[in-house]
């Protein structure tokens, strides 16, 4: 029985504790197919997905992720300077996830193909950049929702992007492709539940701000 879409959305949350158990290749294919069904500007489909399962590559990616986490923690305006050390302890689920990147069965780096996305002249490059990522991230959301419907847990990370050039070198990413977000995929070690969120009324502005 398929999961109702609104229940899938309601119970989608970051699952930072994932089992090392293998994920069936056909399920990875299904969630990537779902990503490819997302809408995009001018039907440009500017997304690219690098699927990472090779243990040596995952270990190197883990090292970049942990280094990126440290840069993030020291640069984060919401983390007091005297709390950085505590933040970087494995008791923090975010840190634990980063430190166990290599143990996650499947990692997917979602990227932007700037050649396929190119539509506007140079004077509108800033707007094109925003528009193109606005096409990539719905594809990522489709991926997360499809994974949830299949009983898989996901979490996302920008930490390796703090070492962008090393990341691109590791994964042999061409110059015209921009990495956007790393998606962790695996069977969850904890139960799915509804995430705590503020009432939507907090964010609604009618007919203007």
N, C-alpha and C positions, 0 to 999 in steps of 0.2 A: 504494500500500500504506500502510495506516495504521500509525503508530508505536505500538508496545506501550506501555501506560500507564506501566509501571515504568521503561522506558527514558526516557520523556518526563520523568518525575520526576527520574531520576538525572542527566540532562544539562541540567536547567533551572538556569540561573544568570543573574546580572545581566550583560547585554551592553551595556556603556556606550559602545561604539563602534558606531554604527549608520550605515548608508549613507543619503544623502538621497533615494535612489530612492523613488518613490511606492509605496504599499502598495495593493493591489487592494481596492476597497470591499467586495467580497463576503467577503474574509478578515477585515476589521474586523467585519463583521456576524456572521460565524461565531464570533469570539472573544467578542463581546458576547452572542451567544446562549448560549454556554457559561457565561458569567458568570451569566446569568439562570436557569440550571439548578441553581445551588447551593442547598443546604438553608438554611432560615432559620427563626428562632423563630416558631412559630405560622403558618408559611408567610406571614409578613408581607412578605417580599421588599422590605426597606427601602432597597435600593440605588438610586442614580441615577448615570448615567454621562454626563459632558460630553465629547464628542469634539471635539478642537481641531485644525483643519487650516489655518485662515486665517492667512496669513503675518503680517499686522500684529498679530493677537492673539498669535501665537506669539512675536513679538519682545517684546511687553510682558510676556508670561509669562516669557520668558528673563530680563528685567531683574529681575522679582520673585524668580525662582529664584536668581540670582546674589547678590542682596541677602540672601536667606534663607540661602544657603550661608555668607556671611560671618558672619551672626549665629550660625549653627550652629557654625562653627569656633571662634568666640570664647567660646561657651557650653559647648562639649563638654569634659566632665571628663577625657576620654581623650586630648585633644590638649594637650600642654604649651604654655604661653603663648609660649615662644620658638620653637614649631614651627608656629604659626598661619600665618605668612607663607609658609612652604614648602608647607603644606597647600593654600593658595589658588593655587598655581601650576598652570598647565595640564599640567604633567608628572604631576600627580595625576589619575587617571582619573575620580574623582568630580567634581573641579573642571572638568575638560575637558567632561564630560557636561553639567554645569550651564551652562557657557558656550556650548554648542552646542545648547541646548534648541530654539531657533528653526529649526535645521536638521533636526531629527527630523521625519519625515513625518507621524506621528500621535501626538498626546498625548491621554490619557484621564484625566480627573479623576474618581475614584470617590468618591461622596458618600453620606451617610446622610440619608434623608428621615424626619425625626423625627415627622411627622404619621402617616405610614403605619406607623411602628414602634411608636407609643404603645400600651402594654398595661397598665402598672402605675400605681398611685397615686403621688402626689408623694413620699411617704415612702420609696419604693423607687426614686427617680429615679437614684441612683448605680448601682444594679444594672441598671436598664434600659439605661443608657448602655453598660455593658460588654456586656450581652447583645445589644444592637443592632449594635455594631461586630463582635461575634462572628458576626453574620449577614452583614455586608458583606464581611469579609475572605476568607471562603471563596469568595465570588463573584470577588474579585480573583485569588485563586489559580487558580480555573478559567480565568480570562482568560489568565493567564501560561502555564498548561499548554497551552491550546488554541493560543496563539501559537507556542509551541515546536513543537507537532505540525505546524504549518503552515510551519515553517521561518523563523518570525519571531523576532527577538530582542526582549527586553524588559528594562527596568530600572525601579525605582520610586524616588520621591523625596518627601520631606516638606518640602523647602526652601521652596517658595512658601507653605507654611502658616505660616511665621514672620511673614508679612505677610498675615494671614488676611483682614482687612477689605478691603485693596486687591485681593486675589485674588477675593473675592466680588463686589466692584464691577466688576472687569474682566470677569468671566464672567456677570454679572447673576444671581448665585445668590440665591434667596429666603432670607429669614431662617430658615425652618424646615428648611433643608437645610444640613448640615455637611460641608464638604470633608474627605476622609480621606487620600487618597494619590494622587499623580500617577504615571501609568504611561506610560513611553516605549515606542513600538512602531515597529519598522522592520526592515529586513533587516540582519543582523549583518555587520560589517566583519571580524570574526574568527570562527574556527571554534568550534562548540559543544564543550564538554568537561565532564567531571564536576568539580564544585566541590570544593574542599578543605573537609572537615568533620570535626569530632571524632567518634570512635566513639559510636554512639547509647547505648552502655552508660554513657557519662559522665553522661547525663541521666535515667536510669531509676531510679525509687524504687519499690520493691515494698511494697505494703500500708501505705504511709505514707512520710514523709520519712526 
